[in-house]
Amino acid sequence: MSSTSESQTGSVSSSTLHQVPGLDPLEMDSISEKTFERYSSNTVKRNGKGVSIVWFRNDLRVLDNEPLFKAWVSSEAVLPVYCIDPRLFQTTYHFGFPKTGALRAQFMIECLADLKKNLMKKGLNLLIQHGKPENIIPLLAKAFAAHTVYAHKETCSEELQVERLVAKSLRQIVLSPAQGKSSRSSSTHNPKLELLWGSTLYHLDDLPFSIDSLPDVYTQFRKSVEAKCAIRGCIRLPKSLGPPPSIDDWGTIPSIEQLGLHSEKTTKGMRFLGGEAAALGRVTEYFWKKDLLKIYKDTRNGMLGPDYSTKFSPWLASGSLSPRFVYEEVKRYEKERLANDSTYWVLFELIWRDYFRFISIKYGNSLFHLGGPRKVEHRWRRDEKLFEAWRNGCTGYPLIDANMKELSASGFMSNRGRQIVCSFLVRDMGIDWRMGAEWFETCLLDYDPCSNYGNWTYGAGVGNDPREDRYFSIPKQAQTYDPDGEYVAFWLPELLPLPREKRNFPGKSYIEQVVPLKFGNTYKQHSQRSKYGGRQSGLQRR
């Protein structure tokens, strides 16, 4: 970890567990209420009739939620619904890992509880139903004569299939002329599904090119959207969204056991709190309370502690945090405090997130295929013993093992760590990259298919950009980002007694290495550019 990061985060080993955000519940509630107040509007007029439904998916927030806004405007009563889809708790496609691990499930439970609480403050509630959306949503639309179901649009095949099934089922529902009245027409006799774009910084409709013409190089994409696109403002809601329809039983927030999982407690590292209040609290804490935004670019490659980076990703993935809200807070910070490379770099990373979302539309299911979007042919291994060593953090390489133990214990891993363990799995072990991607799907709090599989295709050299084919040298990464072995000693306490310079290179003081490194085991070898000329087997080394 860089010295800058260490000086800002303090002694990370003095406390083994960090709550993120590090605020008490009353402070988080106060922050969220003030933020909702700032983003409320007294000028919005309601002109609809009847009932509309908001189908919550990966958008578990009130702030900047266009489906919620449109449902309120177009109706007299809004019914918010969340369906606990059993398919989310089945197994991954190729290798049968749990599709949702216990830590992310617990995070989701907390997101739902907070969403319900915030909707109730707005005069609504959240109906929680167990089952498939295509079965539940049409029945609700019929029972409440809802004229429209509003939801956020997704981009990957499983989510798109659910959208198609919901739309198909709604077409089978016929409302009488007296039912389903909306401001559009009293002749609408079946409920409609209206899908809205709202998961990215830049809106899909505002891109300066068609999806088919989306650049295959991120830099070209970024420069184009920055030069030619404006970022839309956050949606402002009225202070009250009520009333909801009359319902006797709104359902309860599920327990982890009701989802078919066993509770796992985070006892070391970082414990993320789910929900919009926690998300808004973290933005306030990182930007304003701790004033860390101004040094983000200098510290973002750290690996230990809560404050080397924003840690916004779990809330962005669950939709508890709007990327447009983050953008507006960055701009407010730049106006009120300062603007520098670090303030811009948070937006730079959000644009990366946008890019993977748009790439998933352009390339579809090839994102999940072995050869990736470019259909690269390569012989991959499926050695279960080697994979288990990687998954369990028992490879004999402290930097790999520490990162994998952090993932299992907390559901989180630094961006730097993700690149390193991906490179090791696919380059040094030669393991099928999809095994790693599916294990990340199980474990990560911030899992979303676009970013996860987008990053893994890049790391495996099968992504849409042919230039992204990099090898991460473990010795070099260790010396650069964990020079004192503080990170590896935190997650592998057996290394703590060793001299700092030996913690990442413990030799026989640690478990045996399961594979040799592709380009040797010493940092000296990796620093000799004259020997390898900076390139080897088409791989760009870091």
Order of alpha helices (4+ residues) and beta strands (2+ residues): alpha-beta-alpha-beta-alpha-beta-alpha-beta-alpha-beta-alpha-beta-alpha-beta-alpha-alpha-alpha-alpha-alpha-alpha-alpha-alpha-alpha-alpha-beta-alpha-alpha-alpha-alpha-beta-beta
